[in-house]
């Protein structure tokens, strides 16, 4: 946009057109300055330009220190920023050699000085195409500075791609760590637990195989685990008298055997649920 305005300003014929073109160029200079400082400083550009700086709501951080490559493009000297070979970088005899081998920020500052000088010139004589400011804008701004900003765009794109590649690599590493942890859980936690459960089942089956066939196993297990309560004491007055009338003396031999078996079964349960040692047999001796 400022290129066409510059050409029109350099070729203006009347004084009225000259004033209008200079006013339009001055507006363009402000837009370029605000955009350039926002590119470098982000939402802190107003600290350098003042309260009248244009605000770009979506811009948060500047690019001047986003990476070493971008920082070198902005501020390092001694490098030609032209990327195209036509025309190539000039030698030391070139009139703008020193400024073209500085950082892009220095070139942009000189460009805005030249544009401001053309926009605020009070002479009613058109500068023409031979003006030194127009020569700088055309020779440096449209070649070195434009190629330099293109290099900044490419470096910023590479920074974004590197960021996404880093995130992708992080996800891959986390995925591999997940499978390693899951495999370790299966190998060191779940499999030993399953083996222990299988051994406990086998041990309980062996213990139960030693019980007599006529024994009520379900009732014995319930009594051993404490889920079966003793005979209730509240059956009325007659029931109480019948129970207290020498029940302990009339216990049959089968009931005494059941009580002894219950005691042994409790020992069996404690042995089968223990993690250390081997389960004892029905006669109290440890199995080999």
C-alpha positions in Angstrom: 0.0 0.0 0.0 2.8 2.5 0.9 4.6 1.6 -2.3 1.8 2.9 -4.5 1.5 6.0 -2.3 5.2 6.7 -2.6 5.2 6.4 -6.4 2.2 8.7 -6.6 3.9 11.1 -4.2 7.0 11.1 -6.2 5.1 11.8 -9.5 2.5 14.3 -8.2 2.0 17.3 -10.4 -0.2 19.8 -8.4 0.3 21.2 -4.9 -3.2 20.0 -3.7 -2.3 16.4 -4.7 1.0 16.8 -2.9 -0.6 17.7 0.4 -3.2 14.8 0.2 -0.5 12.2 -0.7 1.7 13.3 2.2 -1.2 13.0 4.6 -2.0 9.5 3.4 1.6 8.6 3.6 1.8 9.8 7.2 -1.1 7.5 8.2 0.6 4.6 6.5 3.8 5.4 8.5 1.8 5.2 11.8 0.3 1.8 10.8 3.7 0.4 9.8 5.3 1.6 13.1 2.5 0.2 15.2 2.6 -3.2 13.4 6.3 -3.4 13.6 6.5 -2.8 17.3 3.7 -5.1 17.9 5.5 -7.8 15.9 8.5 -7.4 18.2 6.9 -6.6 21.6 3.4 -8.1 21.3 0.8 -6.4 23.6 3.6 -4.4 25.2 4.1 -2.2 22.1 2.4 0.7 23.8 5.3 1.0 26.3 7.5 2.1 23.4 5.1 4.1 21.3 2.6 5.5 23.8 -1.1 5.4 24.5 -2.1 6.0 20.8 -0.6 2.7 19.7 -3.0 0.5 17.7 -4.1 -2.6 19.7 -4.2 -6.1 18.1 -6.4 -8.1 20.5 -5.2 -11.5 19.4 -1.5 -10.7 19.8 0.0 -11.6 23.2 3.7 -12.1 22.9 6.2 -10.6 20.5 8.6 -12.5 18.2 11.8 -10.7 18.8 13.0 -13.3 21.3 10.9 -16.3 20.2 14.0 -18.1 19.1 17.7 -17.5 18.6 17.3 -17.4 14.8 14.5 -14.7 15.0 16.5 -12.7 17.5 19.5 -12.7 15.2 17.4 -11.5 12.3 16.1 -8.6 14.3 19.2 -7.4 15.9 22.4 -9.0 14.6 24.7 -7.2 12.2 27.0 -8.3 9.4 24.5 -10.4 7.5 22.8 -9.7 4.1 19.1 -10.5 4.4 18.4 -10.8 0.7 17.1 -14.3 -0.2 16.7 -13.8 -3.9 19.7 -13.9 -6.2 18.3 -11.2 -8.5 19.6 -8.8 -7.5 22.3 -10.4 -5.3 23.8 -8.9 -2.2 25.9 -5.9 -3.0 29.6 -5.3 -2.1 31.0 -2.7 0.1 30.9 -0.1 -2.7 27.1 -0.1 -2.5 25.8 3.2 -1.0 23.5 1.4 1.4 25.9 -1.4 2.3 26.2 -0.6 6.0 22.5 -0.3 6.7 21.7 -3.5 4.6 24.1 -5.5 6.8 22.5 -4.5 10.1 19.5 -6.1 11.8 16.0 -5.8 10.4 15.0 -3.5 13.3 17.7 -1.0 12.3 16.6 -1.1 8.7 13.0 -0.6 9.6 13.9 2.4 11.8 15.7 3.9 8.9 12.8 3.2 6.6 10.3 4.9 8.9 12.7 7.9 9.1 12.7 8.2 5.4 9.0 7.8 5.1 8.4 10.3 7.8 10.7 12.8 6.1 8.8 12.4 2.9 5.4 12.7 4.6 6.3 15.8 6.7 8.2 17.7 4.1 6.8 21.2 3.9 8.2 22.0 0.5 5.7 22.4 -2.3 8.1 20.9 -4.8 7.7 17.2 -5.4 10.6 15.1 -4.4 10.7 13.1 -7.6 12.1 9.6 -8.2 15.7 10.8 -7.6 15.0 11.7 -4.0 17.4 10.0 -1.5 14.5 8.9 0.7 12.6 7.4 -2.2 15.8 5.7 -3.3 16.3 4.2 0.1 12.7 3.0 0.4 12.8 1.4 -3.0 16.3 0.0 -2.9 16.4 -1.3 0.7 12.7 -1.5 1.7 11.5 -3.5 -1.3 14.5 -5.8 -1.4 16.5 -6.3 1.8 13.8 -5.5 4.3 11.1 -7.4 2.5 13.3 -10.5 2.2 14.2 -10.1 5.8 10.6 -10.1 6.9 10.0 -13.2 4.8 12.9 -14.9 6.6 11.2 -13.9 9.9 8.0 -15.5 8.8 9.8 -18.7 7.8 11.7 -18.8 11.1 8.4 -18.3 13.0 6.8 -21.1 11.1 9.7 -23.4 11.9 9.4 -22.4 15.6 5.7 -23.4 15.5 6.5 -26.7 13.7 9.2 -27.5 16.3 6.7 -26.8 19.1 4.2 -29.2 17.6 6.9 -31.8 17.0 7.9 -31.5 20.6 4.4 -32.0 21.7 4.0 -35.0 19.4 7.2 -36.6 20.8 6.0 -36.0 24.3 2.7 -37.8 23.6 4.7 -40.7 22.1 6.9 -40.9 25.1 3.9 -40.8 27.5 2.2 -43.5 25.4 5.3 -45.8 25.7 5.5 -45.1 29.4 1.9 -46.1 29.8 2.4 -49.4 28.1 5.6 -50.0 30.2 3.7 -49.3 33.4 0.8 -51.5 32.3 3.1 -54.3 31.4 4.8 -54.0 34.8 1.5 -54.1 36.5 0.5 -57.3 34.7 3.9 -58.9 35.3 4.7 -57.9 38.9 1.3 -57.3 40.5 -1.5 -59.1 38.7 0.2 -62.3 37.8 1.5 -63.0 41.3 -1.9 -62.2 42.7 -3.5 -64.7 40.3 -1.0 -67.3 41.2 -1.6 -66.8 44.9 -5.4 -67.1 44.4 -4.8 -70.3 42.4 -2.6 -71.7 45.1 -5.1 -70.8 47.8 -7.9 -72.5 45.9 -5.8 -75.6 45.5 -4.9 -75.6 49.1 -8.5 -75.2 50.3 -9.6 -77.9 48.0 -6.9 -80.2 49.4 -8.0 -79.4 53.0 -11.6 -80.0 52.2 -10.9 -83.3 50.6 -9.6 -84.5 54.0 -13.0 -83.9 55.7 -15.3 -86.9 56.3 -18.0 -87.3 53.7 -20.9 -87.3 56.3 -19.9 -83.8 57.5 -22.1 -80.9 56.6 -19.5 -78.7 55.0 -21.7 -75.6 54.5 -22.8 -75.6 58.1 -19.2 -76.1 59.3 -17.9 -73.2 57.2 -20.6 -70.9 58.4 -19.9 -71.8 62.0 -16.1 -71.4 61.5 -16.6 -68.0 59.9 -18.9 -66.9 62.7 -21.9 -66.3 60.5 -24.0 -68.9 62.3 -25.1 -67.8 65.8 -25.8 -70.0 68.7 -29.2 -71.3 69.5 -31.4 -68.3 70.7 -32.1 -68.1 74.4 -35.5 -66.3 74.1 -38.2 -69.0 73.5 -40.6 -68.1 76.3 -40.7 -69.3 79.8 -41.2 -73.0 78.9 -38.4 -72.9 76.4 -36.0 -71.4 79.0 -36.8 -74.0 81.5 -36.3 -76.8 78.9 -33.0 -75.4 77.8 -31.6 -74.8 81.3 -32.6 -78.3 82.4 -29.2 -79.9 81.9 -28.5 -79.2 78.2 -24.8 -79.3 78.8 -25.0 -82.7 80.3 -27.0 -84.2 77.4 -24.7 -83.1 74.6 -24.4 -86.1 72.3 -21.1 -87.5 70.9 -21.9 -86.2 67.4 -22.2 -82.6 68.6 -18.9 -82.9 70.6 -17.3 -84.2 67.4 -18.8 -81.3 65.4 -17.4 -78.8 67.9 -13.9 -80.3 67.8 -14.1 -80.3 64.0 -15.2 -76.6 64.1 -12.1 -75.8 66.1 -9.9 -77.6 63.6 -11.6 -75.9 60.7 -11.0 -72.5 62.2 -7.3 -73.4 62.3 -7.6 -74.5 58.7 -9.1 -71.2 57.7 -6.3 -69.2 59.5 -3.7 -71.4 57.9 -5.1 -71.1 54.4 -5.4 -67.3 54.5 -1.9 -66.9 56.0 0.8 -65.7 53.5 3.7 -67.4 55.3 4.1 -71.1 56.1 2.2 -74.1 54.8 -1.3 -75.1 55.8 -1.5 -77.7 58.5 -3.3 -81.0 58.0 -6.3 -82.1 60.0 -4.1 -83.8 62.7 -2.3 -80.5 63.4 1.0 -81.5 61.7 2.4 -79.3 58.9 2.2 -80.7 55.5 5.6 -81.1 53.7 
